[in-house]
Every structure is written in C-alpha cells, then in structure tokens.
Amino acid sequence: MNAFKVWRALLSALLLLIVLSACGAARTTTSQASASPQALMSPGMDHNRMMAAEDAPFDARFIDSMIMHHQGAIAMARQAQQQAEHAELKQLADQIIAAQQAEIEQMQQWRRQWYPDLAPTMGMGMPMGDMHIGGDSSQPFDLRFIDSMIMHHQGAIAMARQAQQQAEHQELKRLADQIIAAQQAEIEQMQQWRQQWYGQ
C-alpha cells in the first residue's frame, strides 16, 4: 500500500512538471507574438530604416525607386555605347545617360530638401522591368538592348503613372509627366528599329 502511494505521488509530480513546462512555453510564445517589432529586432537591425521602409511618404519612396531605376538604365546605356552596332542606338544611349543623370541629380536634391532626416526606403515595391541587358549571345546585342530597354522603360512609366496620382509635390508630378512622354517616345522609336532591323 505504501509503495502504491509513493508511486502515485511520483506520477502526480511528473504530471505537474509536464503541465508547468507546457504553460511556460505557451507564455513564451505568446509574449513573443505580442511583442512590438522594436522588441523583436535583432541588435544589428536599424529601426529607423525599418520604419522608413514601412511608413515613408510616397514621394520619398518614389524618388528612391526612380533613382535606382535610372541608375539601371544608365548602366545599360553605357554598355550600349561600347557594344551597339547601330549608330542610332549609341546616340539613344547618349541621350538616356544625359537625361536620366540630370533627373537623378534633381531627385537627389529634392530628397535632401524634403526629407533630410529620412533614412533610405525600400522604394515603391513595384516591378522595375529589366535592369540589365539580356545575356542570350545567340541574339545580336542591339536586339537584346532594345528588348531590355523597352521593358525597363515600361517599368518607369508604370511608376510615373502612379506618381501622377499620388505624389504630394507638384515637382514630382511634372517629372512623372516628363518621364512618361520621353520614355514612351523612346519605346516607340526602339520598336520601329526592331521592326526595321530584325523584322520583329
């Protein structure tokens, strides 16, 4: 009888330990789930950058996206300056570099003026189109450049159309108008060259 009581006491103690352990784990999980993002950030994370990505004004996100987008176009155009077969494409590359570098500098100035304390954002989160020239060497470079730059321009136009609707600063809306007009015209020119040179 005594042995039975001892066994029952041991079993009860074991069950109590299991229950307490489960409760502790549940409390830990609940506290982690309810903790603020700040409390759960790793030591290396920059809270200001995280907040900028989530809560930044549209105009700042547009500027950050479009600067990055223009930098991609300039890199592609510089490659065309060296490798394009057609003089027309080299001239277009010169125009892209000049126009988009000037727009980058203008946007950087606005960024400093309007948001001097705002950390870099994650941008608009929209597809940007091609950011590099296709690598299929079985196709002529000029054709690959045309196809990639058309896709790239289409990404800029989509972002600019959103800025026409959502930008706070009139300067950005005017820039969006300019981007759409210039890059749509360049798309139509490249489509004409593609048909003329490659029957596509």
trRosetta pair geometry for C-beta under 8 A, 3 or more apart (Angstrom, degrees):
i j d omega theta_ij theta_ji phi_ij phi_ji
1 4 5.6 -51 -153 30 33 112
1 5 6.7 31 150 -17 64 103
2 5 5.7 -54 -152 35 35 111
2 6 6.4 35 151 -18 66 104
3 6 5.7 -54 -150 36 33 112
3 7 6.3 34 152 -20 66 105
4 7 5.7 -54 -149 36 32 111
4 8 6.3 30 154 -19 66 106
5 8 5.7 -54 -145 37 31 110
5 9 6.3 33 155 -20 64 106
6 9 5.7 -56 -149 35 30 112
6 10 6.4 30 154 -18 64 105
7 10 5.8 -57 -151 36 31 111
7 11 6.3 30 152 -19 65 107
8 11 5.6 -53 -147 36 32 112
8 12 6.3 35 153 -21 65 105
9 12 5.7 -52 -148 35 31 112
9 13 6.4 32 153 -19 64 105
10 13 5.7 -55 -150 36 31 112
10 14 6.4 33 153 -21 65 106
11 14 5.7 -54 -149 34 32 112
11 15 6.4 31 154 -17 65 105
12 15 5.8 -55 -149 37 31 110
12 16 6.3 33 152 -21 65 106
13 16 5.6 -54 -149 34 32 114
13 17 6.5 34 153 -21 65 103
14 17 5.8 -52 -152 32 32 111
14 18 6.6 33 151 -19 64 103
15 18 5.7 -53 -151 33 35 113
15 19 6.4 34 153 -18 67 105
16 19 5.8 -54 -148 36 32 110
16 20 6.2 30 156 -17 66 108
17 20 5.8 -56 -145 39 30 110
17 21 6.3 32 156 -21 65 107
18 21 5.9 -57 -150 35 28 112
18 22 6.5 27 154 -19 64 107
19 22 5.8 -58 -152 35 31 110
19 23 6.4 29 153 -19 66 106
20 23 5.7 -54 -148 36 32 112
20 24 6.4 34 154 -20 65 105
21 24 5.8 -55 -151 34 31 112
21 25 6.5 29 154 -17 65 105
22 25 5.9 -55 -151 36 32 110
22 26 6.4 32 152 -20 65 107
23 26 5.6 -55 -149 36 32 112
23 27 6.4 33 154 -20 66 103
24 27 5.8 -53 -149 33 32 110
24 28 6.5 32 153 -19 65 104
25 28 5.6 -54 -151 35 33 112
25 29 6.3 31 154 -17 67 106
26 29 5.8 -55 -147 37 32 109
26 30 6.1 30 156 -18 66 108
27 30 5.8 -57 -145 39 30 110
27 31 6.2 27 158 -18 65 107
28 31 6.0 -58 -147 37 27 107
28 32 6.4 26 155 -18 63 107
29 32 5.8 -58 -151 36 30 110
29 33 6.3 26 155 -19 66 108
30 33 5.8 -57 -146 36 31 109
30 34 6.2 11 161 -4 67 112
31 34 6.1 -65 -140 47 29 98
31 35 6.2 49 156 -49 64 98
32 35 5.7 -38 -148 4 30 118
32 40 7.0 89 -161 -100 76 117
35 39 4.2 -108 178 81 112 130
35 40 5.2 125 102 -47 124 99
36 39 4.8 97 56 2 78 99
36 40 7.3 -165 90 1 43 88
37 40 6.0 -69 -147 46 34 102
37 41 6.5 54 154 -48 68 94
37 50 7.0 -161 144 142 132 146
38 41 5.9 -37 -154 1 32 117
38 47 5.9 28 -118 -119 89 132
41 45 4.2 -118 -172 66 106 135
41 47 6.3 -111 -32 -80 174 86
41 50 7.2 -125 -104 -18 130 159
42 45 5.1 104 56 -14 73 103
45 49 7.8 -133 178 59 71 110
45 50 6.4 29 168 -43 113 126
46 49 4.0 59 92 10 113 113
46 50 6.7 168 90 -15 59 82
46 119 7.1 180 132 -149 130 165
47 50 5.6 -55 -149 36 36 112
47 51 6.3 31 156 -16 69 106
48 51 5.9 -57 -147 39 30 107
48 52 6.2 34 153 -24 64 106
48 119 4.8 118 129 -18 102 139
49 52 5.5 -52 -147 33 32 114
49 53 6.5 34 154 -21 64 103
49 119 4.6 -102 -91 129 63 149
49 120 6.8 5 -131 62 96 75
50 53 5.9 -55 -155 32 31 111
50 54 6.5 14 155 -8 65 111
51 54 5.9 -64 -144 44 33 102
51 55 5.4 -27 178 31 74 115
52 55 7.1 -76 -115 58 17 73
52 56 4.7 40 -173 -63 62 114
52 60 7.7 -93 -167 127 97 141
52 118 5.7 129 -123 -176 117 84
52 119 4.3 -141 -22 67 156 90
52 120 6.7 111 116 84 148 29
52 121 4.8 -127 145 -90 96 72
52 122 7.9 141 108 -9 82 72
53 56 6.8 9 -84 -7 10 113
53 121 5.4 145 -97 -157 48 65
53 122 3.9 52 -138 -11 103 109
56 60 4.6 -101 169 81 115 127
56 61 5.3 134 96 -52 117 93
56 115 7.9 39 -156 -141 103 152
56 118 6.2 100 -128 -170 106 130
56 121 4.2 -80 17 -96 165 135
57 60 4.9 92 63 6 84 102
57 61 7.2 -158 94 -3 44 88
57 115 7.2 -152 36 -82 119 128
57 118 7.9 -74 20 -108 95 162
57 168 6.7 -46 179 1 125 137
58 61 5.7 -65 -152 41 34 108
58 62 6.0 35 154 -22 71 107
58 163 7.8 165 147 -114 112 67
58 166 4.9 -109 173 139 164 114
58 167 6.5 -139 110 -100 117 43
58 168 6.8 135 58 -17 103 93
59 62 5.6 -51 -145 35 31 113
59 63 6.4 32 156 -19 64 105
59 110 8.0 -100 162 145 115 124
59 114 6.7 -56 112 130 133 157
59 115 8.0 175 95 -34 100 124
59 167 5.5 83 -92 -145 89 78
59 168 5.2 -79 -37 33 126 96
59 169 5.5 75 -122 8 148 105
59 172 5.6 -151 -133 -30 99 163
60 63 5.8 -53 -148 36 31 111
60 64 6.4 28 155 -17 65 107
60 111 6.9 97 -130 -130 75 85
60 114 7.3 -152 -75 104 87 116
60 115 4.9 55 -97 -40 122 166
60 118 5.6 -60 -136 121 155 157
60 121 5.6 111 126 -14 103 138
61 64 5.8 -54 -145 38 32 109
61 65 6.2 29 156 -16 65 108
61 121 4.9 -89 -97 110 72 153
61 122 7.5 -7 -131 69 101 56
61 123 5.5 111 -169 -163 79 25
61 124 5.1 121 143 -72 108 61
62 65 5.9 -60 -148 40 29 108
62 66 5.9 17 161 -13 67 113
62 124 6.1 50 -90 -63 54 118
62 159 6.7 147 -140 172 85 105
62 162 7.6 -164 -102 95 114 103
62 163 5.1 97 -140 -93 150 114
62 167 6.5 -45 14 -94 166 98
62 172 6.4 85 96 -165 144 137
63 66 6.1 -61 -138 41 25 103
63 67 6.2 29 162 -22 64 107
63 107 4.7 169 -147 -175 95 110
63 110 6.4 -147 -107 88 142 112
63 111 5.1 173 141 -77 151 103
63 172 7.5 -89 -64 -109 89 122
64 67 6.1 -52 -146 32 26 110
64 68 6.7 22 156 -13 59 108
64 111 7.6 104 -63 -113 71 134
64 120 6.1 127 -128 -158 134 76
64 121 4.9 -179 17 54 162 92
64 122 7.8 96 111 73 144 12
64 123 4.8 -131 101 -87 103 72
65 68 6.0 -65 -157 40 30 108
65 69 6.1 28 151 -21 68 111
65 123 3.6 109 -75 -156 88 108
65 124 4.4 -26 -44 4 159 98
65 126 7.0 53 -159 39 153 97
65 128 7.4 -158 -174 -91 97 110
65 159 6.0 -155 117 -142 132 147
66 69 5.2 -51 -141 38 36 115
66 70 6.1 39 158 -20 68 103
66 103 7.6 -82 146 140 117 118
66 107 6.3 -158 87 -108 114 165
66 156 7.1 83 -130 -135 87 88
66 159 6.3 179 -79 122 91 144
66 160 7.8 82 -103 -72 127 80
66 179 7.7 -84 -144 -95 130 158
67 70 5.9 -54 -146 37 28 109
67 71 6.4 32 153 -22 62 106
67 104 5.4 96 -133 -134 80 85
67 107 5.5 -153 -70 98 98 138
67 108 6.8 93 -109 -63 136 82
67 111 7.9 -17 -42 -40 143 146
68 71 5.6 -54 -151 33 31 115
68 72 6.8 35 150 -20 63 101
68 123 6.7 -58 25 -87 138 141
68 128 7.6 -76 107 -112 103 154
69 72 5.7 -53 -159 30 34 113
69 73 6.8 32 148 -16 65 103
69 128 5.3 -155 -105 -150 100 117
69 131 7.9 -107 -129 -107 56 96
69 152 7.5 154 -172 -173 90 89
69 155 6.5 -155 -138 112 128 115
69 156 5.6 152 148 -88 141 90
69 159 7.0 -162 -27 21 165 157
70 73 5.5 -52 -150 35 39 112
70 74 6.3 40 152 -21 69 103
70 100 4.1 -178 -157 -179 105 111
70 101 7.6 169 156 -69 121 34
70 103 6.0 -156 -109 84 156 112
70 104 5.1 -159 99 -67 144 101
70 156 7.8 82 -70 -107 69 129
71 74 5.7 -50 -146 35 33 112
71 75 6.5 36 153 -20 64 103
71 104 7.0 90 -61 -104 78 141
72 75 5.8 -54 -151 34 32 111
72 76 6.5 28 154 -14 65 106
72 128 7.0 96 28 147 160 134
72 131 4.1 -79 -144 -149 141 82
72 132 7.3 -94 -160 -56 99 55
72 152 6.5 -154 114 -142 116 126
73 76 5.8 -58 -150 39 33 109
73 77 6.1 31 153 -20 68 109
73 96 5.7 -125 154 174 110 121
73 100 5.4 -176 84 -88 127 177
73 149 7.2 83 -134 -132 87 89
73 152 5.7 149 -89 149 88 138
73 153 7.9 81 -107 -72 127 68
73 156 7.7 4 -50 -50 138 139
74 77 5.6 -55 -143 38 31 111
74 78 6.3 35 156 -22 65 103
74 96 6.9 -172 -94 129 52 96
74 97 5.3 91 -134 -117 85 73
74 100 5.7 -148 -60 91 95 125
74 101 6.3 89 -102 -64 137 87
74 104 8.0 -32 -32 -28 141 144
75 78 5.9 -51 -149 32 29 111
75 79 6.8 31 151 -18 60 103
75 132 7.4 -42 107 -105 121 73
76 79 5.7 -54 -157 33 35 113
76 80 6.6 34 147 -19 66 104
76 130 8.0 82 -87 120 151 103
76 131 7.9 -154 -45 174 118 36
76 132 6.6 -179 -84 -134 100 35
76 133 5.5 136 -137 -47 98 93
76 145 6.9 147 172 -141 103 86
76 148 6.4 -153 -144 116 143 125
76 149 6.2 173 128 -82 143 92
76 152 6.9 -152 19 -36 161 168
77 80 5.4 -51 -150 35 38 113
77 81 6.6 49 148 -28 65 95
77 92 7.7 -127 -131 116 104 72
77 93 3.9 155 -166 -153 84 81
77 94 7.7 -176 171 -40 119 20
77 96 4.2 -160 -90 81 149 127
77 97 5.0 -160 107 -52 140 89
77 100 8.0 152 2 34 148 132
77 149 7.9 82 -72 -105 78 128
78 81 5.5 -40 -152 22 37 118
78 82 7.1 25 153 -9 61 103
78 93 7.2 160 -61 178 22 120
78 97 6.7 91 -63 -89 77 129
79 82 6.1 -66 -161 40 35 104
79 83 5.9 -16 162 19 73 119
79 133 6.0 -130 94 -3 149 139
79 145 7.6 -166 96 -103 104 113
80 83 6.4 -78 -123 56 29 82
80 84 4.4 35 -173 -42 77 117
80 89 5.6 -113 -178 149 122 105
80 90 6.5 -169 139 -97 89 51
80 92 7.6 -44 128 80 150 91
80 93 4.0 -167 87 -81 117 139
80 133 7.8 150 -59 -75 86 144
80 141 7.9 163 -115 148 67 110
80 145 5.1 97 -94 -140 113 150
81 84 7.1 6 -74 12 11 108
81 90 5.8 91 -123 -143 51 84
81 93 4.9 -155 -58 118 76 143
81 94 7.0 98 -98 -63 108 72
81 97 7.8 3 -48 -28 130 142
83 141 4.9 -112 140 175 113 162
84 87 8.0 142 115 -84 114 17
84 89 4.0 -148 -161 95 146 122
84 90 5.0 -168 69 -59 131 78
84 93 6.7 -166 -13 -21 145 137
84 141 6.5 -141 -101 111 43 116
84 142 5.5 83 -146 -92 79 89
84 145 6.5 -44 -94 13 99 166
85 89 7.5 52 53 36 54 132
85 140 6.8 -51 2 -177 138 118
85 141 6.7 135 -18 58 93 103
85 142 5.2 -80 33 -36 97 126
86 89 4.6 87 74 3 96 101
86 90 7.2 -166 98 -5 53 83
86 142 5.5 75 8 -122 105 149
86 193 7.2 162 104 -164 169 130
86 197 7.0 -77 -62 -96 145 150
87 90 5.5 -54 -151 37 41 113
87 91 6.3 43 151 -21 70 103
88 91 5.8 -55 -151 36 31 111
88 92 6.4 32 150 -18 65 104
88 193 6.4 -171 105 -107 141 137
89 92 5.4 -50 -146 37 37 113
89 93 6.3 43 151 -24 66 101
89 142 5.5 -150 -31 -133 163 100
89 145 6.3 84 -164 96 137 145
89 146 7.6 -89 -109 -64 122 88
89 193 7.4 141 -66 166 91 164
90 93 5.5 -48 -149 32 33 115
90 94 6.7 39 149 -21 62 99
91 94 5.6 -48 -154 30 36 114
91 95 6.6 35 149 -18 64 104
92 95 5.5 -55 -151 36 36 112
92 96 6.3 38 152 -22 68 103
92 186 6.8 123 -155 -144 116 107
92 189 7.2 177 -102 110 132 135
92 190 7.5 110 -159 -74 168 95
93 96 5.7 -50 -146 33 33 113
93 97 6.4 32 156 -18 64 105
94 97 6.0 -58 -151 35 29 109
94 98 6.4 22 156 -15 65 110
95 98 6.0 -58 -145 39 29 107
95 99 6.0 18 163 -11 67 113
95 186 8.0 -173 101 -99 128 123
96 99 6.3 -62 -141 42 24 103
96 100 5.7 1 172 -1 64 119
96 149 7.8 -85 -94 -146 158 131
96 186 7.5 89 -81 -135 99 158
97 100 6.6 -67 -133 46 18 95
97 101 5.8 18 168 -19 61 116
98 101 6.3 -60 -142 36 19 108
98 102 6.6 17 159 -16 58 110
99 102 6.0 -63 -157 36 27 109
99 103 6.5 22 151 -15 65 109
99 182 6.6 -171 175 176 157 157
100 103 5.3 -49 -143 38 40 113
100 104 6.3 49 152 -25 66 99
101 104 5.5 -46 -148 31 34 115
101 105 6.6 33 153 -17 63 103
102 105 5.9 -55 -152 36 32 110
102 106 6.5 32 151 -18 65 106
103 106 5.6 -52 -146 37 35 112
103 107 6.2 32 156 -17 67 106
103 175 6.8 124 -144 -154 107 115
103 178 7.9 -172 -100 101 124 128
103 179 7.5 93 -138 -81 159 99
104 107 5.9 -60 -148 39 29 107
104 108 6.2 31 154 -21 65 107
105 108 5.7 -51 -145 35 31 114
105 109 6.5 34 153 -21 62 104
106 109 5.7 -55 -154 33 32 113
106 110 6.6 29 151 -15 65 104
106 175 7.3 180 108 -101 134 133
107 110 5.6 -52 -147 39 37 111
107 111 6.1 44 152 -27 67 103
107 175 7.5 113 -75 -161 95 167
108 111 5.5 -49 -146 31 32 116
108 112 6.6 30 156 -15 63 103
109 112 6.0 -56 -152 37 30 107
109 113 6.2 23 153 -16 65 113
110 113 5.6 -63 -143 42 31 109
110 114 5.6 7 169 -3 72 116
110 169 7.2 164 -162 103 131 168
110 171 6.4 -171 -105 105 138 141
110 172 7.4 145 165 -66 164 92
111 114 6.6 -63 -130 46 19 94
111 115 5.9 -48 -168 51 59 102
112 115 7.7 -73 -104 63 9 60
112 116 5.9 42 -173 -100 54 75
113 116 7.4 0 -132 -57 7 92
114 169 7.0 -79 -96 -58 151 145
115 118 3.7 -34 172 20 113 128
118 121 7.4 -11 155 -45 112 97
122 125 6.6 36 120 -63 105 88
123 126 7.8 -110 137 24 105 74
124 159 6.0 150 41 -129 163 105
124 162 7.1 120 -158 88 145 152
126 155 7.3 152 123 -163 102 87
126 158 6.3 -163 164 115 138 117
126 159 5.7 169 71 -85 147 89
126 162 7.3 -165 -60 -3 157 155
127 155 5.9 -114 120 -119 72 106
127 158 7.5 19 70 74 84 155
128 131 6.0 39 102 -65 125 104
128 152 7.3 3 146 -138 80 65
128 155 4.2 80 -178 171 35 152
128 156 7.8 40 -158 -57 72 60
128 159 7.8 9 -111 -38 67 131
129 151 4.1 170 -166 145 104 75
129 152 4.4 175 110 -99 125 29
129 153 7.2 -79 97 34 172 32
129 154 5.3 134 -87 64 139 84
129 155 3.0 -135 -4 -24 103 119
129 156 7.4 -61 22 -13 134 67
130 133 7.6 75 154 -92 131 27
130 134 7.3 -55 -140 -51 145 79
130 147 7.8 75 -11 121 160 72
130 148 4.1 -116 113 -155 155 78
130 149 7.5 -75 73 -57 121 24
130 151 4.2 76 -1 85 100 124
130 152 5.0 -71 66 -56 78 85
130 155 7.9 -166 26 -12 46 131
131 152 6.9 123 -85 -108 38 106
132 135 7.9 9 124 -45 114 93
132 148 6.9 -72 107 -161 32 143
133 141 7.5 23 165 -160 144 78
133 144 5.3 80 177 132 96 106
133 145 5.4 -22 -125 -93 123 63
133 148 4.7 -155 -118 24 51 165
134 139 7.3 11 100 60 124 134
134 144 4.3 -130 59 -155 98 104
134 147 6.3 -7 -3 82 134 120
134 148 5.4 -163 -16 -61 82 113
135 144 7.8 117 -49 -160 14 148
136 139 5.0 47 101 13 105 107
136 144 6.6 -180 53 -98 83 124
139 143 5.1 -103 167 81 109 125
139 144 5.3 126 99 -55 117 97
140 143 4.6 89 65 6 90 104
140 144 7.1 -162 93 -4 47 86
140 198 7.4 -151 36 -87 127 123
141 144 5.7 -63 -151 40 34 110
141 145 6.1 35 154 -22 70 107
142 145 5.6 -51 -146 35 32 113
142 146 6.4 34 155 -21 64 104
142 193 8.0 -100 161 143 116 124
142 197 6.9 -57 112 131 134 159
143 146 5.7 -51 -147 34 31 112
143 147 6.4 27 157 -15 65 106
143 194 6.7 96 -128 -126 76 90
143 197 7.5 -151 -75 103 88 119
143 198 5.4 76 -98 -64 120 159
143 200 7.5 67 -141 36 116 142
144 147 5.9 -55 -145 39 30 108
144 148 6.1 24 159 -14 65 112
145 148 6.0 -62 -144 42 27 106
145 149 5.9 18 163 -14 67 113
146 149 6.2 -62 -140 41 23 103
146 150 6.2 27 160 -23 62 107
146 190 4.6 168 -147 -175 93 110
146 193 6.4 -147 -107 86 140 112
146 194 5.1 167 140 -72 154 107
147 150 6.0 -54 -149 32 26 112
147 151 6.7 22 155 -12 61 106
147 194 7.6 99 -62 -107 73 140
148 151 5.9 -59 -155 39 32 108
148 152 6.1 33 150 -22 67 110
149 152 5.2 -50 -142 38 37 117
149 153 6.1 41 157 -21 68 102
149 186 7.6 -81 144 140 117 119
149 190 6.3 -162 86 -103 114 165
150 153 5.9 -53 -147 36 28 110
150 154 6.5 32 152 -22 62 105
150 187 5.3 95 -133 -133 82 87
150 190 5.6 -151 -69 95 99 139
150 191 7.0 91 -108 -62 136 83
151 154 5.6 -53 -150 32 32 114
151 155 6.8 36 151 -21 62 100
152 155 5.8 -53 -160 29 33 112
152 156 6.9 30 147 -15 64 103
153 156 5.6 -54 -153 36 39 112
153 157 6.3 39 151 -21 69 104
153 183 4.1 180 -158 -179 105 111
153 184 7.6 167 156 -69 122 35
153 186 6.1 -158 -108 83 155 112
153 187 5.1 -159 97 -66 146 101
154 157 5.6 -50 -146 35 34 113
154 158 6.5 38 154 -21 64 102
154 187 7.1 87 -61 -101 79 142
155 158 5.8 -53 -151 33 32 111
155 159 6.6 27 154 -13 64 105
156 159 5.9 -58 -151 39 33 108
156 160 6.1 31 153 -20 68 110
156 179 5.7 -124 154 173 111 121
156 183 5.5 176 84 -80 127 177
157 160 5.6 -56 -143 39 31 111
157 161 6.3 35 156 -23 65 103
157 179 7.0 -172 -93 129 52 96
157 180 5.4 91 -134 -117 85 73
157 183 5.7 -147 -61 91 95 126
157 184 6.4 89 -103 -63 137 87
158 161 5.9 -51 -149 31 29 111
158 162 6.9 29 152 -16 60 103
159 162 5.8 -56 -157 34 35 111
159 163 6.5 35 147 -20 67 105
160 163 5.3 -52 -149 35 38 114
160 164 6.6 50 149 -29 65 95
160 175 7.7 -126 -131 116 105 72
160 176 3.9 156 -166 -153 84 81
160 177 7.7 -174 171 -39 119 20
160 179 4.3 -159 -91 82 150 126
160 180 5.0 -161 108 -52 139 89
161 164 5.5 -39 -153 21 37 118
161 165 7.2 25 152 -8 60 103
161 176 7.2 162 -60 178 22 119
161 180 6.7 92 -64 -90 76 130
162 165 6.0 -65 -161 41 37 105
162 166 5.8 -15 162 18 74 119
163 166 6.3 -78 -123 57 29 82
163 167 4.4 36 -172 -42 77 116
163 172 5.6 -112 -178 149 122 105
163 173 6.5 -168 139 -97 89 51
163 175 7.6 -45 128 80 150 91
163 176 4.0 -167 87 -82 117 140
164 167 7.1 8 -72 12 11 108
164 173 5.8 90 -123 -143 50 84
164 176 4.9 -154 -59 118 75 143
164 177 7.0 99 -98 -64 108 72
164 180 7.8 2 -49 -27 130 143
167 170 7.9 141 115 -85 114 19
167 172 4.0 -149 -160 95 146 122
167 173 5.0 -168 69 -59 131 77
167 176 6.7 -166 -14 -20 144 137
168 172 7.6 51 53 36 53 132
169 172 4.6 87 75 3 95 101
169 173 7.3 -166 99 -6 53 83
170 173 5.3 -52 -150 36 43 113
170 174 6.3 43 152 -19 71 102
171 174 5.9 -55 -152 36 30 109
171 175 6.4 31 150 -18 64 106
172 175 5.4 -51 -146 37 36 114
172 176 6.3 43 152 -24 66 101
173 176 5.5 -48 -149 32 33 115
173 177 6.7 39 149 -21 62 99
174 177 5.5 -47 -153 30 36 115
174 178 6.6 36 149 -18 65 104
175 178 5.5 -55 -151 36 36 112
175 179 6.3 38 152 -22 68 104
176 179 5.7 -51 -145 34 32 112
176 180 6.4 31 157 -18 64 105
177 180 6.0 -59 -151 36 28 108
177 181 6.3 22 156 -15 65 110
178 181 5.9 -59 -145 39 29 108
178 182 6.0 18 163 -11 67 113
179 182 6.3 -62 -140 42 24 103
179 183 5.8 2 172 -2 64 119
180 183 6.6 -66 -134 46 18 96
180 184 5.8 19 168 -19 61 116
181 184 6.3 -61 -143 36 19 107
181 185 6.5 17 159 -17 58 110
182 185 6.0 -63 -156 36 27 110
182 186 6.5 23 152 -16 65 108
183 186 5.4 -48 -144 38 39 113
183 187 6.3 49 152 -25 65 99
184 187 5.5 -47 -149 31 34 115
184 188 6.6 32 153 -17 64 103
185 188 5.9 -54 -151 36 32 110
185 189 6.5 33 150 -19 65 106
186 189 5.5 -52 -146 37 35 113
186 190 6.2 33 156 -17 67 105
187 190 5.9 -59 -148 39 29 107
187 191 6.3 31 154 -21 65 106
188 191 5.7 -51 -145 35 31 113
188 192 6.5 35 153 -21 62 104
189 192 5.7 -55 -154 33 32 113
189 193 6.6 29 151 -16 66 104
190 193 5.5 -51 -146 38 37 111
190 194 6.2 41 153 -24 67 103
191 194 5.6 -50 -146 33 32 114
191 195 6.6 30 154 -16 63 104
192 195 5.9 -57 -152 37 31 108
192 196 6.1 25 153 -16 66 112
193 196 5.5 -59 -140 42 32 110
193 197 5.6 9 169 -3 71 116
194 197 6.5 -62 -129 48 21 95
194 198 5.5 -42 -170 44 61 111
194 200 5.2 -66 156 76 101 91
195 198 7.4 -67 -100 60 10 68
195 199 6.7 32 -161 -128 49 20
195 200 6.4 -125 -91 68 48 38
